[in-house]
Amino acid sequence: MKKVKHLFLLFALLFSSLLAPVSALTDNSTGASSATSTSQSSVAAIKKRGKIVIGTAADYPPYEFSVEENGVSKRVGIDIDLGKQLAKDLGVKAEFKVMNFDSLLVALETHKVDVVIAAMSPTPERAKSVDFSQVYYGDNQDIVINKADQAKYKTLKDFDGRVIGAQNGSEQYDLAKQQMKGAKLKRLDRVNNLIIALQSHKVDGVVMDSTRAKAFVANNDQLKAINPHFKTSGQQGTAVAVAKDSPGLVAATNQTIAKLKKNNTFDRVYIPRAGKYMSQGARQNTVWNYWNYFVLGVGNTLLITIFAVFFGFLLGLLFALLRWSKNLLFHSIAVAYIEFIRGTPMMVQVMFVYFSIGELIQDIPAVVAGIIAISINSGAYVAEIIRSGVQAVNHGQTEAARSLGMSKQETMRYIIMPQVLRNIWPALGNEFITLLKDSSIVSVIGVAELMYQTQLVQSATYKGALPLFIAMVIYFILTFTLTRLLNYGERKLNRS
């Protein structure tokens, strides 16, 4: 077991060395300082840190979205301008953390971000978990439909028996659930995917705020927005979400909003500026103008896969050795790890590592959390692959090698392991290919891999299917190339 301990120490050393260089790889992978109390999001703490980390979704024009300007990806919109002004008033830099809308409040509660500015409505349910600023922009709730169906739908009752889409975790979803009981409700993480579902007639309407609805209708003449007159309660419009018991930050945010409202900055400056970017996006509304998004996504996907394969294999080897151990404690630890990891979804593991374990480790970047989670997940499967490979070798070969005078180490090195490697190579190859594709899961915590970048292109171009098709082709090229390399390695092993 001495070697097992040495292997474990080696893995710990290698894994800790990963944290420093990877943390600077992407601006989408940095987070706010983790904390055990809301004092980390106080005005004093933010000023001391020199930056305020703002959570947003970046897929909701005109509030927050991405455009390409002079070949550079840029986040723009009403919420982005508000965030920058808030940072300026606090005398710090603004850092935007982009993730799925339904993960934003979790990020706020776990102190991954200081505030959330993402066209969020201050509903009573949300107010139980976070505090809100005053409303900075008012809005109604519309339903976007296909223009060909405009004669069918006027009121909420007209959608009885129909399928209605809404963004997961949004006020629109709650309104549809409460007031459209006769309709079938379909929820997705991103509004872009709901619009794809609408145009392919998977849903009959999509509930969204009127500002967002106007943006989609203005850029797609096949769509129509209607106001079915939802009944709403509480504050109407959008507000900034702040961690509970952060009165100083709420007050500072309200001061910024009050100043902007007094000067009519939202209607006079921010909304026209967002409209200008949207018009610019409409003029260059081709996916090919966003090729650099895909290039960045491919680079980060390969990076995540390479590190996850390396550390996943080390973990698998370690726990395979522990499972072979005659020490009951080590054996039980290995079995518990393997069974628990294989029995829980990778997405849950990714979010748990980032939001829960990450709360204990200050400034853990999302990309590092993603690599850790995927490596841990892969290690469980690799351990079982290695175990099955060893069991496939006839035990008589070990006895024959020992009878010839070979030591236990020589037997393992020259007799057993070459056969094990040949036996497990195809299964390991499948695991590596699966890792390449499953790296897309880390997009839920804001890592700018290929799927994340694809979603940004969808938001910027108002096109749903074509960016997904391009992503599919890229994934196929990557997996096909990896398959050829693995087949070459397998032929080399078979000849040796």
Secondary structure, 3 states (H helix, E strand, C coil): CHHHHHHHHHHHHHHHHHHHHHCCCCHHHCCCCCCCCHHHHCHHHHHHHCEEEEEECCCECCCEEEEEECCEEEEECHHHHHHHHHHHHHCCEEEEEECCHHHHHHHHHCCCCCEEEEEECCCHHHHCCEEECCCCECCCEEEEEEHHHCCCCCCHHHHCCCEEEEECCCHHHHHHHHHCCCCEEEEECCHHHHHHHHHCCCCCEEEEEHHHHHHHHHHCCCEEEECCCCCCCCCCCEEEEEECCCHHHHHHHHHHHHHHHHCCHHHHHHHHHHHHHHHHHHHCCCHHHHHHHHHHHHHHHHHHHHHHHHHHHHHHHHHHHHHHCCCHHHHHHHHHHHHHHHCCCHHHHHHHHHHCHHHCCCCCCHHHHHHHHHHHHHHHHHHHHHHHHHHCCCHHHHHHHHHCCCCHHHHHHHHHHHHHHHHHHHHHHHHHHHHHHHHHHHHHHCCCCHHHHHHHHHHHHCCCHHHHHHHHHHHHHHHHHHHHHHHHHHHHHHHC
